[in-house]
Amino acid sequence: MDLKDVLAQLRDERDALDAAISNLERLEHNRLRSPGRPPSLVTKSSTNGTNHGHSLLNPALGEG
């Protein structure tokens, strides 16, 4: 086994790992967090009747 060949291969692998690490760090740095879903108490009540007129902000008679 030629030591020069082994060292060259290890250097190539090191360069590939460095490039992968740099790309992941760049992705992490540039990542924007989405606003996500709002809490259920803040959401507007449904207008298509799927909640049957009941919501946490407008409970039905006998609820809450």
N, CA, C and O atoms as CSV, one atom per row, in Angstrom:
chain,resi,resn,atom,element,x,y,z
A,1,MET,N,N,0.860,-1.177,0.000
A,1,MET,CA,C,0.000,0.000,0.000
A,1,MET,C,C,0.902,1.234,0.000
A,1,MET,O,O,1.821,1.351,0.810
A,2,ASP,N,N,0.624,2.128,-0.904
A,2,ASP,CA,C,1.440,3.319,-1.042
A,2,ASP,C,C,0.908,4.408,-0.108
A,2,ASP,O,O,-0.261,4.787,-0.179
A,3,LEU,N,N,1.781,4.900,0.763
A,3,LEU,CA,C,1.380,5.907,1.740
A,3,LEU,C,C,0.926,7.209,1.063
A,3,LEU,O,O,0.022,7.880,1.561
A,4,LYS,N,N,1.536,7.558,-0.046
A,4,LYS,CA,C,1.133,8.771,-0.759
A,4,LYS,C,C,-0.297,8.660,-1.278
A,4,LYS,O,O,-1.047,9.635,-1.235
A,5,ASP,N,N,-0.681,7.489,-1.763
A,5,ASP,CA,C,-2.046,7.277,-2.245
A,5,ASP,C,C,-3.062,7.351,-1.101
A,5,ASP,O,O,-4.140,7.928,-1.249
A,6,VAL,N,N,-2.704,6.762,0.032
A,6,VAL,CA,C,-3.593,6.790,1.196
A,6,VAL,C,C,-3.782,8.230,1.668
A,6,VAL,O,O,-4.903,8.649,1.958
A,7,LEU,N,N,-2.698,8.978,1.745
A,7,LEU,CA,C,-2.795,10.374,2.167
A,7,LEU,C,C,-3.625,11.199,1.185
A,7,LEU,O,O,-4.408,12.050,1.609
A,8,ALA,N,N,-3.471,10.968,-0.098
A,8,ALA,CA,C,-4.239,11.692,-1.107
A,8,ALA,C,C,-5.731,11.375,-0.970
A,8,ALA,O,O,-6.574,12.267,-1.072
A,9,GLN,N,N,-6.045,10.111,-0.740
A,9,GLN,CA,C,-7.442,9.718,-0.575
A,9,GLN,C,C,-8.022,10.342,0.701
A,9,GLN,O,O,-9.153,10.827,0.692
A,10,LEU,N,N,-7.259,10.332,1.784
A,10,LEU,CA,C,-7.736,10.935,3.029
A,10,LEU,C,C,-7.960,12.440,2.876
A,10,LEU,O,O,-8.917,12.985,3.426
A,11,ARG,N,N,-7.090,13.103,2.139
A,11,ARG,CA,C,-7.258,14.537,1.895
A,11,ARG,C,C,-8.522,14.805,1.076
A,11,ARG,O,O,-9.255,15.756,1.349
A,12,ASP,N,N,-8.766,13.971,0.084
A,12,ASP,CA,C,-9.984,14.117,-0.721
A,12,ASP,C,C,-11.240,13.941,0.146
A,12,ASP,O,O,-12.204,14.696,0.024
A,13,GLU,N,N,-11.206,12.943,1.010
A,13,GLU,CA,C,-12.340,12.708,1.899
A,13,GLU,C,C,-12.510,13.861,2.876
A,13,GLU,O,O,-13.635,14.261,3.173
A,14,ARG,N,N,-11.389,14.404,3.382
A,14,ARG,CA,C,-11.453,15.552,4.285
A,14,ARG,C,C,-12.069,16.760,3.570
A,14,ARG,O,O,-12.892,17.471,4.146
A,15,ASP,N,N,-11.672,16.989,2.328
A,15,ASP,CA,C,-12.216,18.116,1.561
A,15,ASP,C,C,-13.723,17.947,1.336
A,15,ASP,O,O,-14.487,18.909,1.412
A,16,ALA,N,N,-14.134,16.706,1.058
A,16,ALA,CA,C,-15.561,16.444,0.856
A,16,ALA,C,C,-16.336,16.679,2.151
A,16,ALA,O,O,-17.429,17.244,2.124
A,17,LEU,N,N,-15.782,16.252,3.276
A,17,LEU,CA,C,-16.442,16.474,4.568
A,17,LEU,C,C,-16.507,17.963,4.900
A,17,LEU,O,O,-17.529,18.446,5.386
A,18,ASP,N,N,-15.425,18.688,4.641
A,18,ASP,CA,C,-15.424,20.133,4.883
A,18,ASP,C,C,-16.488,20.839,4.045
A,18,ASP,O,O,-17.165,21.745,4.530
A,19,ALA,N,N,-16.632,20.427,2.801
A,19,ALA,CA,C,-17.645,21.023,1.928
A,19,ALA,C,C,-19.051,20.706,2.446
A,19,ALA,O,O,-19.923,21.576,2.445
A,20,ALA,N,N,-19.272,19.476,2.882
A,20,ALA,CA,C,-20.584,19.094,3.403
A,20,ALA,C,C,-20.907,19.873,4.677
A,20,ALA,O,O,-22.037,20.327,4.855
A,21,ILE,N,N,-19.930,20.028,5.556
A,21,ILE,CA,C,-20.130,20.785,6.794
A,21,ILE,C,C,-20.444,22.243,6.471
A,21,ILE,O,O,-21.343,22.831,7.072
A,22,SER,N,N,-19.722,22.819,5.543
A,22,SER,CA,C,-19.957,24.214,5.155
A,22,SER,C,C,-21.361,24.401,4.596
A,22,SER,O,O,-22.037,25.378,4.920
A,23,ASN,N,N,-21.799,23.465,3.756
A,23,ASN,CA,C,-23.141,23.554,3.191
A,23,ASN,C,C,-24.215,23.457,4.270
A,23,ASN,O,O,-25.195,24.201,4.241
A,24,LEU,N,N,-24.034,22.548,5.213
A,24,LEU,CA,C,-25.012,22.411,6.294
A,24,LEU,C,C,-25.034,23.649,7.185
A,24,LEU,O,O,-26.104,24.089,7.606
A,25,GLU,N,N,-23.878,24.207,7.472
A,25,GLU,CA,C,-23.824,25.426,8.276
A,25,GLU,C,C,-24.504,26.590,7.542
A,25,GLU,O,O,-25.192,27.400,8.162
A,26,ARG,N,N,-24.309,26.669,6.228
A,26,ARG,CA,C,-24.942,27.725,5.440
A,26,ARG,C,C,-26.456,27.559,5.442
A,26,ARG,O,O,-27.191,28.535,5.587
A,27,LEU,N,N,-26.923,26.321,5.280
A,27,LEU,CA,C,-28.361,26.067,5.311
A,27,LEU,C,C,-28.961,26.434,6.662
A,27,LEU,O,O,-30.038,27.026,6.730
A,28,GLU,N,N,-28.264,26.084,7.730
A,28,GLU,CA,C,-28.761,26.393,9.066
A,28,GLU,C,C,-28.812,27.902,9.272
A,28,GLU,O,O,-29.764,28.415,9.860
A,29,HIS,N,N,-27.809,28.606,8.798
A,29,HIS,CA,C,-27.751,30.053,8.979
A,29,HIS,C,C,-28.832,30.766,8.172
A,29,HIS,O,O,-29.391,31.761,8.633
A,30,ASN,N,N,-29.132,30.267,6.972
A,30,ASN,CA,C,-30.092,30.921,6.089
A,30,ASN,C,C,-31.530,30.462,6.298
A,30,ASN,O,O,-32.449,30.979,5.664
A,31,ARG,N,N,-31.720,29.513,7.166
A,31,ARG,CA,C,-33.063,28.960,7.370
A,31,ARG,C,C,-33.960,30.001,8.038
A,31,ARG,O,O,-33.597,30.606,9.047
A,32,LEU,N,N,-35.117,30.187,7.459
A,32,LEU,CA,C,-36.100,31.099,8.026
A,32,LEU,C,C,-37.185,30.276,8.688
A,32,LEU,O,O,-37.702,29.326,8.101
A,33,ARG,N,N,-37.524,30.640,9.900
A,33,ARG,CA,C,-38.595,29.931,10.587
A,33,ARG,C,C,-39.930,30.445,10.081
A,33,ARG,O,O,-40.145,31.651,9.958
A,34,SER,N,N,-40.809,29.523,9.796
A,34,SER,CA,C,-42.144,29.909,9.365
A,34,SER,C,C,-42.938,30.344,10.596
A,34,SER,O,O,-42.614,29.946,11.715
A,35,PRO,N,N,-43.965,31.151,10.396
A,35,PRO,CA,C,-44.726,31.619,11.548
A,35,PRO,C,C,-45.499,30.507,12.246
A,35,PRO,O,O,-45.871,30.654,13.411
A,36,GLY,N,N,-45.743,29.413,11.564
A,36,GLY,CA,C,-46.452,28.299,12.189
A,36,GLY,C,C,-47.939,28.583,12.324
A,36,GLY,O,O,-48.439,29.580,11.802
A,37,ARG,N,N,-48.636,27.713,13.019
A,37,ARG,CA,C,-50.073,27.873,13.209
A,37,ARG,C,C,-50.322,28.739,14.432
A,37,ARG,O,O,-49.611,28.620,15.429
A,38,PRO,N,N,-51.324,29.609,14.368
A,38,PRO,CA,C,-51.648,30.417,15.536
A,38,PRO,C,C,-52.346,29.562,16.588
A,38,PRO,O,O,-52.900,28.511,16.266
A,39,PRO,N,N,-52.323,30.003,17.830
A,39,PRO,CA,C,-53.053,29.269,18.872
A,39,PRO,C,C,-54.541,29.217,18.540
A,39,PRO,O,O,-55.055,30.113,17.869
A,40,SER,N,N,-55.232,28.191,18.994
A,40,SER,CA,C,-56.633,27.992,18.630
A,40,SER,C,C,-57.527,29.112,19.152
A,40,SER,O,O,-58.569,29.378,18.552
A,41,LEU,N,N,-57.168,29.767,20.229
A,41,LEU,CA,C,-58.002,30.838,20.754
A,41,LEU,C,C,-57.979,32.073,19.864
A,41,LEU,O,O,-58.887,32.901,19.934
A,42,VAL,N,N,-56.966,32.205,19.040
A,42,VAL,CA,C,-56.819,33.392,18.209
A,42,VAL,C,C,-57.410,33.186,16.826
A,42,VAL,O,O,-57.676,34.160,16.122
A,43,THR,N,N,-57.620,31.942,16.423
A,43,THR,CA,C,-58.108,31.680,15.070
A,43,THR,C,C,-59.538,32.170,14.923
A,43,THR,O,O,-60.305,32.194,15.885
A,44,LYS,N,N,-59.880,32.556,13.718
A,44,LYS,CA,C,-61.234,33.007,13.433
A,44,LYS,C,C,-62.172,31.808,13.398
A,44,LYS,O,O,-61.769,30.699,13.047
A,45,SER,N,N,-63.420,32.045,13.764
A,45,SER,CA,C,-64.382,30.950,13.702
A,45,SER,C,C,-64.700,30.641,12.256
A,45,SER,O,O,-64.598,31.510,11.390
A,46,SER,N,N,-65.079,29.425,11.999
A,46,SER,CA,C,-65.357,28.976,10.654
A,46,SER,C,C,-66.621,29.640,10.125
A,46,SER,O,O,-67.587,29.831,10.864
A,47,THR,N,N,-66.609,29.988,8.844
A,47,THR,CA,C,-67.800,30.587,8.237
A,47,THR,C,C,-68.541,29.591,7.364
A,47,THR,O,O,-69.588,29.918,6.805
A,48,ASN,N,N,-68.016,28.381,7.238
A,48,ASN,CA,C,-68.691,27.410,6.376
A,48,ASN,C,C,-69.540,26.421,7.164
A,48,ASN,O,O,-70.022,25.441,6.595
A,49,GLY,N,N,-69.733,26.652,8.447
A,49,GLY,CA,C,-70.605,25.809,9.246
A,49,GLY,C,C,-69.971,24.550,9.783
A,49,GLY,O,O,-70.657,23.738,10.404
A,50,THR,N,N,-68.685,24.360,9.564
A,50,THR,CA,C,-68.059,23.120,10.019
A,50,THR,C,C,-67.954,23.049,11.535
A,50,THR,O,O,-67.861,21.958,12.096
A,51,ASN,N,N,-67.968,24.202,12.209
A,51,ASN,CA,C,-67.906,24.145,13.670
A,51,ASN,C,C,-69.299,24.273,14.285
A,51,ASN,O,O,-69.420,24.364,15.507
A,52,HIS,N,N,-70.337,24.282,13.477
A,52,HIS,CA,C,-71.730,24.317,13.908
A,52,HIS,C,C,-72.023,25.503,14.818
A,52,HIS,O,O,-72.881,25.427,15.697
A,53,GLY,N,N,-71.302,26.600,14.599
A,53,GLY,CA,C,-71.540,27.802,15.382
A,53,GLY,C,C,-70.885,27.791,16.743
A,53,GLY,O,O,-71.028,28.753,17.498
A,54,HIS,N,N,-70.171,26.732,17.079
A,54,HIS,CA,C,-69.513,26.652,18.374
A,54,HIS,C,C,-68.027,26.907,18.212
A,54,HIS,O,O,-67.388,26.379,17.301
A,55,SER,N,N,-67.501,27.699,19.077
A,55,SER,CA,C,-66.059,27.903,19.130
A,55,SER,C,C,-65.702,28.220,20.560
A,55,SER,O,O,-66.588,28.402,21.394
A,56,LEU,N,N,-64.434,28.287,20.857
A,56,LEU,CA,C,-64.013,28.635,22.211
A,56,LEU,C,C,-64.400,30.070,22.555
A,56,LEU,O,O,-64.594,30.402,23.724
A,57,LEU,N,N,-64.511,30.922,21.533
A,57,LEU,CA,C,-64.880,32.304,21.768
A,57,LEU,C,C,-66.392,32.484,21.815
A,57,LEU,O,O,-66.872,33.495,22.328
A,58,ASN,N,N,-67.151,31.527,21.292
A,58,ASN,CA,C,-68.604,31.625,21.233
A,58,ASN,C,C,-69.206,30.274,21.607
A,58,ASN,O,O,-69.705,29.567,20.732
A,59,PRO,N,N,-69.170,29.894,22.900
A,59,PRO,CA,C,-69.663,28.555,23.264
A,59,PRO,C,C,-71.183,28.451,23.105
A,59,PRO,O,O,-71.901,29.447,23.196
A,60,ALA,N,N,-71.646,27.253,22.871
A,60,ALA,CA,C,-73.092,26.995,22.775
A,60,ALA,C,C,-73.706,27.078,24.159
A,60,ALA,O,O,-73.006,27.021,25.170
A,61,LEU,N,N,-74.999,27.212,24.191
A,61,LEU,CA,C,-75.693,27.262,25.476
A,61,LEU,C,C,-75.395,26.011,26.280
A,61,LEU,O,O,-75.407,24.899,25.751
A,62,GLY,N,N,-75.130,26.202,27.552
A,62,GLY,CA,C,-74.840,25.074,28.419
A,62,GLY,C,C,-73.382,24.681,28.421
A,62,GLY,O,O,-72.967,23.861,29.240
A,63,GLU,N,N,-72.582,25.257,27.509
A,63,GLU,CA,C,-71.152,24.973,27.494
A,63,GLU,C,C,-70.423,26.153,28.109
A,63,GLU,O,O,-70.800,27.307,27.909
A,64,GLY,N,N,-69.372,25.847,28.862
A,64,GLY,CA,C,-68.506,26.892,29.401
A,64,GLY,C,C,-69.253,27.749,30.308
A,64,GLY,O,O,-68.694,28.692,30.866
